[in-house]
Amino acid sequence: MPPVADAKVDANIIEQVRSQVADILHPHYDTPFNFLRWLQSYEFNVSKTVHNLRKHLKWRKERHLDEDARGLQQSAVTAEYAPLSVVGWNQVEGGDRLIVVDQCGRIDIGGVMKSIQPTEYLHQLYRNFENLLSMIMKKEAETGVQCAVLYVFDLDGLSFDPSLLGILSGPFRVSWQSLGLHYRELIDRFVVINTPSYINVLWSALSAFIPEQSKSRIAITGRNWRDELLVMAEAECLPERYGGKIPDEKALKDPQPVPKDLYWRPKPDYPSVAAMHRISTPAADCRVPGKTRTLTYYLEAGMELHLYSHNESDFTFAIYYSEKETTPEEEYEALLPPIQKCALPAIDLYNQDITRTGYYHLRMTNDAAWLFPSTYRLIVHEKSGKEVQALNQKEKWIKQGVKSK
């Protein structure tokens, strides 16, 4: 039973939502608290909740998240050198807050950015949050109380260099926006500790991208941050360096620098950048915030696609499906909602299982450049390595890649 004042009313609302997503609902995810989180996120608007929850459940099914998460890529570099420390359950407020520490100030963020592929990195973050969700669901089943995460950002060791603001407004922002789409109401509060003297500069870079309803959950602490943290969590539930009683080595995974031999290098089975097709996209202007290009593929069920891409400026990428080629764009089904892909050194690999025969539309939007056109490099292969050609591959805005000998 959901832990709310009028349990009968909310139980009825939850059942309304559940009945409308039952066809794609996995038993593992079928808990009242999961529905409650989505309803809370959309202010108990049933139609909005169902619309967005169906997208999430389709994604969970596609990536097998309620089984073994085999549809998610793994990033050993992210797991090892940008670790998340799950400290344990807070005893304040009935033990319903899971304390998680992100020591982002100590992470070798430059080394991480030189070592990761965008999709692989994001999928590893999804894996982290699936682990948190699993712990939350287990605790809720035991207690009958809705639980959430108390997320601590520790900025100790953070150095201000020219690349920091770009990383914050780029990969950091994009990854958290993506997490926010899928893990609604999972985090109850963000607490920022060990804030540097230039915290106002960092906040200015990020605050424009944070929804107003989320800003109230962010606590930026001052010099007495230990005292402020101890108001939210008992000493028995915190590491010693935070004023708690848990030995640091038992609670925290201190990040280490990324060895240079782990920096990303092209893999033998990857196409070269020269082999990718260059898609020129016009710059945005004051009238149109982002110009787009769309490649359309006819694909049959059972195929597994590997989408290799590279971009030197930020692009927004999305995948849509239609049963017929003549389907109006506004009726396309979003398989991958628009997501910004930041410019990184590595070639990215995005894998997509084709579950339905039909037309798949890969859309690229240039919403970052305002003066000049930008180029997005892309090539699509079957799992076997054979290239898959788009139906409109010969458009004049595509410069064909160099074929391998």
C-alpha positions in Angstrom: 0.0 0.0 0.0 1.5 3.4 -0.9 2.6 5.4 2.2 0.3 8.5 1.5 -2.4 10.2 3.5 -5.3 9.0 1.5 -4.1 5.5 0.6 -7.4 4.4 -0.9 -7.5 7.3 -3.4 -3.8 6.8 -4.4 -4.2 3.0 -4.7 -7.0 3.7 -7.2 -4.8 6.1 -9.2 -1.9 3.6 -9.2 -4.2 0.9 -10.5 -5.4 3.3 -13.3 -1.8 3.7 -14.4 -0.9 0.0 -13.9 -3.8 -1.2 -16.1 -2.7 1.1 -18.9 0.9 -0.2 -19.0 0.2 -3.9 -18.1 1.0 -5.1 -21.6 4.7 -4.1 -21.3 5.1 -4.3 -17.5 7.7 -6.8 -16.2 6.7 -8.5 -12.9 10.0 -7.3 -11.3 9.1 -3.7 -11.8 5.5 -4.1 -10.8 5.5 -2.4 -7.4 3.2 0.3 -6.1 6.1 2.5 -5.1 7.5 2.5 -8.7 4.2 3.7 -10.0 4.0 6.2 -7.1 7.3 7.7 -8.1 6.2 8.3 -11.6 2.9 9.8 -10.5 4.6 12.1 -8.0 6.9 13.2 -10.8 3.9 14.3 -13.0 1.9 15.7 -10.1 -0.5 12.7 -10.2 -1.6 13.5 -13.8 -2.5 10.0 -15.0 -2.3 10.6 -18.8 1.1 12.3 -18.5 2.3 9.5 -16.2 1.1 6.7 -18.5 2.6 8.4 -21.6 6.1 8.8 -20.1 6.1 5.5 -18.1 5.3 3.6 -21.3 8.4 5.0 -22.9 10.4 4.0 -19.9 9.0 0.5 -19.8 9.7 0.0 -23.5 13.3 1.0 -22.8 13.5 -1.4 -19.9 12.3 -4.2 -22.0 14.6 -3.4 -24.9 17.6 -3.3 -22.6 16.5 -6.3 -20.5 16.8 -4.2 -17.3 14.4 -6.4 -15.3 16.4 -9.5 -16.1 20.2 -9.2 -16.3 20.6 -5.7 -18.0 22.4 -7.4 -20.8 21.2 -4.7 -23.1 23.4 -2.1 -21.4 27.1 -1.7 -22.3 29.7 -1.6 -19.6 32.5 0.8 -19.0 35.3 -0.6 -16.9 37.0 2.8 -16.8 33.9 4.5 -15.4 33.3 1.8 -12.8 37.0 1.8 -11.6 38.0 5.5 -11.9 34.7 7.3 -11.4 33.2 5.1 -8.7 30.0 5.6 -6.8 30.1 4.8 -3.0 27.0 3.4 -1.5 27.4 4.0 2.2 24.2 2.5 3.5 20.8 3.3 5.0 20.4 6.4 7.0 18.6 6.0 10.4 17.0 9.4 10.4 13.4 9.5 9.4 12.9 5.7 9.8 15.9 4.5 7.7 14.3 5.3 4.4 17.2 7.2 2.8 20.0 5.4 1.1 23.2 7.5 1.4 25.3 7.6 -1.8 28.6 9.5 -2.2 30.0 10.8 -5.5 33.5 12.1 -4.9 33.5 14.0 -8.2 36.1 16.5 -6.9 38.7 13.7 -6.8 37.9 12.1 -10.1 40.4 12.5 -12.9 37.7 13.9 -15.1 40.1 14.8 -17.9 41.4 11.2 -18.0 37.9 9.8 -17.9 36.8 11.9 -20.8 39.8 10.7 -22.9 39.0 7.1 -22.1 35.3 6.7 -22.6 32.8 6.2 -25.4 29.6 8.3 -24.9 27.0 5.5 -25.0 29.2 3.2 -23.0 29.7 5.8 -20.3 26.0 6.6 -20.1 25.1 2.9 -19.9 27.4 2.5 -17.0 25.6 5.3 -15.2 22.4 3.5 -15.9 23.9 0.3 -14.4 24.8 2.3 -11.3 21.2 3.6 -11.0 19.7 0.2 -11.6 21.7 -1.0 -8.6 20.4 1.9 -6.5 16.8 1.2 -7.7 17.2 -2.5 -6.8 18.3 -1.6 -3.3 15.5 0.9 -2.9 12.9 -1.7 -4.1 14.2 -4.3 -1.7 14.0 -2.0 1.3 10.5 -0.9 0.3 9.3 -4.5 0.1 10.7 -5.1 3.6 9.4 -1.9 5.3 6.3 -0.9 3.3 7.7 2.6 3.2 8.6 4.7 0.1 12.4 5.1 0.1 14.8 7.4 -1.8 18.5 8.3 -2.2 20.4 11.0 -0.3 23.1 11.9 -2.9 26.2 13.6 -1.7 28.5 15.4 -4.1 31.9 15.8 -2.6 33.9 18.6 -4.4 37.0 18.2 -2.3 40.0 18.3 -4.6 38.2 19.9 -7.5 40.6 22.1 -9.6 39.3 24.9 -11.7 40.8 24.6 -15.2 39.6 25.8 -18.6 37.9 22.5 -19.5 35.8 22.3 -16.3 32.9 24.5 -17.3 32.7 22.7 -20.7 32.5 19.3 -19.0 29.9 20.5 -16.6 27.7 22.1 -19.3 28.4 19.1 -21.6 28.9 15.5 -20.6 27.9 16.1 -16.9 24.7 17.9 -17.8 23.7 15.5 -20.6 24.3 12.4 -18.4 22.2 13.7 -15.5 19.4 14.9 -17.8 19.3 11.3 -19.3 19.2 9.8 -15.8 16.4 12.1 -14.8 14.3 10.9 -17.7 14.3 7.3 -16.4 14.8 7.4 -12.6 12.0 9.7 -11.5 11.9 10.7 -7.9 14.6 8.2 -7.0 16.8 10.9 -5.4 15.2 12.9 -2.6 18.0 15.3 -2.0 21.4 16.4 -3.4 23.9 17.7 -0.9 27.0 19.4 -2.1 29.9 19.5 0.3 33.5 20.8 0.3 32.4 23.6 -2.0 35.2 25.7 -3.5 35.4 29.5 -3.5 34.2 29.5 -7.1 31.0 27.5 -6.4 28.9 30.5 -7.7 30.6 30.1 -11.1 29.8 26.4 -11.2 26.3 27.0 -10.1 25.8 29.6 -12.9 27.0 27.1 -15.5 24.5 24.5 -14.3 21.5 26.2 -12.9 20.1 27.2 -16.3 19.7 23.5 -17.1 18.1 22.4 -13.8 14.3 22.4 -13.7 12.9 24.7 -11.0 11.2 21.9 -9.2 14.6 20.1 -8.8 16.5 23.2 -7.5 14.7 22.9 -4.1 16.2 19.5 -3.6 19.8 20.8 -3.9 21.5 21.8 -0.7 24.8 23.7 -1.3 26.6 23.6 2.1 29.1 26.2 3.5 32.0 26.0 5.9 30.1 24.1 8.5 29.1 21.4 6.0 29.7 18.6 8.5 27.2 20.0 10.9 24.7 20.5 8.1 25.2 17.0 6.9 24.7 15.6 10.4 21.3 17.2 10.5 20.3 15.0 7.5 22.1 11.8 8.5 23.2 10.2 11.8 26.9 9.9 12.5 26.6 6.1 12.6 25.6 6.2 8.9 28.4 8.5 7.6 32.2 8.0 6.9 34.6 9.5 9.4 35.8 12.2 7.1 32.3 13.5 7.0 31.9 13.6 10.8 30.6 10.1 11.0 31.7 6.8 12.6 32.2 4.5 9.7 35.9 4.0 8.8 36.5 5.7 5.4 38.1 2.6 3.9 34.8 0.7 4.5 32.5 3.4 3.1 34.3 5.1 0.3 36.0 4.2 -2.9 38.6 6.9 -3.4 39.1 7.6 -7.1 42.5 7.2 -8.7 44.0 8.9 -11.8 43.3 7.1 -15.1 46.4 5.5 -16.5 47.3 6.9 -19.9 47.4 3.4 -21.4 43.6 3.2 -20.9 42.9 6.3 -23.0 40.6 5.4 -25.8 42.2 4.0 -29.0 40.4 2.7 -32.1 39.5 -0.9 -31.8 40.5 -3.4 -34.6 36.9 -4.2 -35.6 35.8 -0.6 -35.7 35.4 1.4 -38.9 37.8 4.3 -39.3 36.6 7.9 -39.0 37.5 8.2 -42.8 35.1 5.4 -43.6 32.1 7.1 -41.9 29.7 9.2 -44.0 29.9 12.9 -43.3 26.5 14.5 -42.7 26.6 18.2 -43.0 23.9 20.0 -40.9 23.2 23.8 -41.2 23.8 26.0 -38.2 20.9 27.1 -36.1 19.7 30.7 -36.3 17.5 33.1 -34.3 14.4 31.7 -36.0 15.1 28.0 -35.9 16.9 26.7 -32.8 18.2 23.6 -34.5 18.5 22.3 -38.1 18.1 18.6 -38.7 19.1 15.8 -41.1 17.3 12.5 -41.1 18.5 9.2 -42.5 15.9 6.5 -43.1 16.5 2.8 -43.1 14.2 -0.1 -44.0 15.1 -2.9 -41.5 13.7 -6.3 -40.8 12.9 -7.8 -37.4 15.8 -9.8 -35.9 18.6 -7.6 -37.1 21.1 -6.1 -34.7 22.5 -2.8 -35.7 25.8 -1.2 -34.7 25.7 2.6 -35.2 29.2 4.0 -35.2 29.5 7.8 -35.0 31.9 10.6 -34.3 31.3 14.3 -33.8 33.6 17.3 -33.0 30.8 19.5 -31.8 27.7 18.8 -29.8 24.8 17.2 -31.7 21.4 16.0 -30.7 20.6 12.4 -31.9 17.4 10.5 -31.9 15.9 7.3 -33.5 12.3 7.0 -34.6 10.2 4.2 -36.0 7.3 4.0 -38.5 5.6 1.0 -40.0 5.2 2.8 -43.3 7.6 5.0 -45.2 4.8 7.5 -45.8 3.9 7.9 -42.2 3.8 11.7 -41.2 6.8 12.7 -39.0 4.5 13.8 -36.2 3.3 10.2 -35.9 6.7 8.6 -35.7 7.3 6.5 -32.5 10.4 7.6 -30.6 12.7 4.6 -29.9 15.6 6.8 -28.6 14.3 10.2 -27.5 16.5 13.2 -28.5 19.7 13.1 -26.6 22.7 15.4 -26.9 25.9 13.7 -27.9 28.9 15.7 -26.7 32.1 16.0 -28.6 34.6 13.4 -27.3 37.8 11.9 -28.8 36.3 8.4 -29.0 34.2 6.8 -31.8 30.8 6.0 -30.2 29.0 2.7 -30.6 25.2 2.6 -30.1 23.6 -0.8 -30.5 20.0 -1.3 -31.5 18.0 -4.5 -31.7 15.4 -4.4 -34.5 12.3 -6.0 -33.0 9.8 -4.9 -35.8 10.1 -4.7 -39.5 9.7 -1.2 -40.8 11.3 2.2 -41.3 13.9 3.5 -38.8 14.7 7.2 -38.9 18.0 8.5 -37.5 17.7 12.2 -36.9 20.6 14.5 -36.2 20.1 18.1 -35.0 22.7 20.8 -35.0 21.5 22.9 -32.0 24.9 24.0 -30.8 26.6 25.9 -33.7 25.1 29.3 -34.6 27.4 30.5 -37.4 28.7 27.5 -39.3 27.4 24.1 -40.4 28.6 21.1 -38.4 29.5 17.6 -39.4 28.3 14.4 -37.9 30.1 11.2 -39.0 28.1 8.0 -39.1 28.1 4.6 -40.5 25.6 1.7 -39.7 26.6 -1.9 -39.7 24.9 -5.2 -39.1 26.4 -7.2 -36.3 28.3 -9.2 -38.9 30.1 -6.0 -40.0 28.2 -5.5 -43.2 27.2 -1.9 -43.9 23.5 -1.0 -44.0 22.7 1.7 -46.5 20.1 4.4 -45.8 17.3 4.8 -48.4 18.3 8.4 -48.8 22.1 7.7 -48.7 22.7 9.7 -51.9 21.4 13.1 -50.5 23.7 16.0 -51.5 24.3 16.8 -47.8 26.0 13.4 -47.3 29.7 13.0 -48.3 30.3 9.3 -48.7 33.0 7.7 -46.5 36.1 6.1 -47.9 35.5 2.4 -48.6 38.0 0.0 -47.0 40.2 -1.9 -49.3 
